[in-house]
């Protein structure tokens, strides 16, 4: 799915931990350095979930996962 299509599609907030197999409707990136980990239209994998959770545990600021939730395409 193209980035624009994912960003403008109907979406829902779901628990990030349960998002494997879902299509991202928003970006996830670590700050700094502001490099995207996930882009809209990308399918979330277990590997991505584990990496993001590890970064959160390490105190890295993650933009796009708010209070454990993430926007996915319906």
DOVEXMAR-296993 format. One line per 10 residues: number of its first residue (from 1); for each residue x, y, z of C-alpha. Coordinates in nm, 4 decimals, decimal comma. Example, Ala and Ser with C-alpha at 12.3 -4.5 7.8 and 13.67 -1.06 7.14 Angstrom:
BEGIN
1> 1,2300/-0,4500/0,7800; 1,3670/-0,1060/0,7140
END
This chain:
BEGIN
1> 0,0000/0,0000/0,0000; 0,1274/0,3469/-0,0827; 0,2081/0,5874/0,2008; -0,0646/0,8337/0,0986; -0,3257/0,5588/0,0755; -0,2393/0,4279/0,4209; -0,2392/0,7738/0,5788; -0,5805/0,8630/0,4343; -0,7491/0,5237/0,4843; -0,9916/0,4548/0,7692
11> -0,7783/0,3662/1,0668; -0,8098/0,2561/1,4246; -0,5898/0,2734/1,7320; -0,4938/-0,0696/1,8578; -0,2556/-0,1992/2,1216; 0,0862/-0,1875/1,9562; 0,1844/-0,5233/2,1070; -0,1074/-0,6802/1,9128; -0,0383/-0,5093/1,5789; 0,1583/-0,7875/1,4041
21> 0,0147/-0,8437/1,0582; -0,1635/-0,5064/1,0527; -0,0853/-0,2261/0,8067; 0,0576/0,0927/0,9585; -0,1460/0,4114/0,9112; 0,1227/0,6333/1,0645; 0,4970/0,6597/1,1132; 0,6958/0,5193/1,4040; 1,0371/0,6701/1,4579; 1,2990/0,7042/1,7262
31> 1,4005/1,0525/1,8378; 1,6800/1,1293/1,7981; 1,7764/1,0810/1,5144; 1,4262/1,0921/1,3546; 1,4840/0,7960/1,1247; 1,1588/0,6069/1,0537; 1,1300/0,2557/1,1904; 0,7870/0,2071/1,0280; 0,6235/0,4036/0,7463; 0,2525/0,4149/0,6599
41> 0,1568/0,1207/0,4387; 0,4132/-0,1126/0,5926; 0,2961/-0,4364/0,7535; 0,3972/-0,4604/1,1203; 0,5975/-0,7712/1,2100; 0,6782/-0,9365/1,5427; 1,0407/-0,8342/1,4861; 0,9422/-0,4664/1,4588; 0,7297/-0,4922/1,7744; 1,0183/-0,6458/1,9695
51> 1,2677/-0,3817/1,8477; 1,0367/-0,0913/1,9330; 0,9527/-0,2362/2,2757; 1,3238/-0,2800/2,3496; 1,3915/0,0831/2,2538; 1,1093/0,1984/2,4831; 1,2555/-0,0091/2,7685; 1,5931/0,1570/2,7062; 1,4351/0,5000/2,7451; 1,4544/0,5988/2,3791
61> 1,1770/0,8376/2,2761; 0,9484/0,6638/2,0273; 0,7139/0,8842/1,8249; 0,4010/0,7163/1,6881; 0,3298/0,4722/1,9716; 0,1226/0,6642/2,2257; 0,0326/0,5027/2,5571; 0,0994/0,1633/2,4022; -0,1332/0,2250/2,1066; -0,0689/0,2658/1,7362
71> -0,2810/0,3624/1,4328; -0,3414/0,0833/1,1834; -0,5483/0,0680/0,8665; -0,8901/-0,0890/0,9317
END
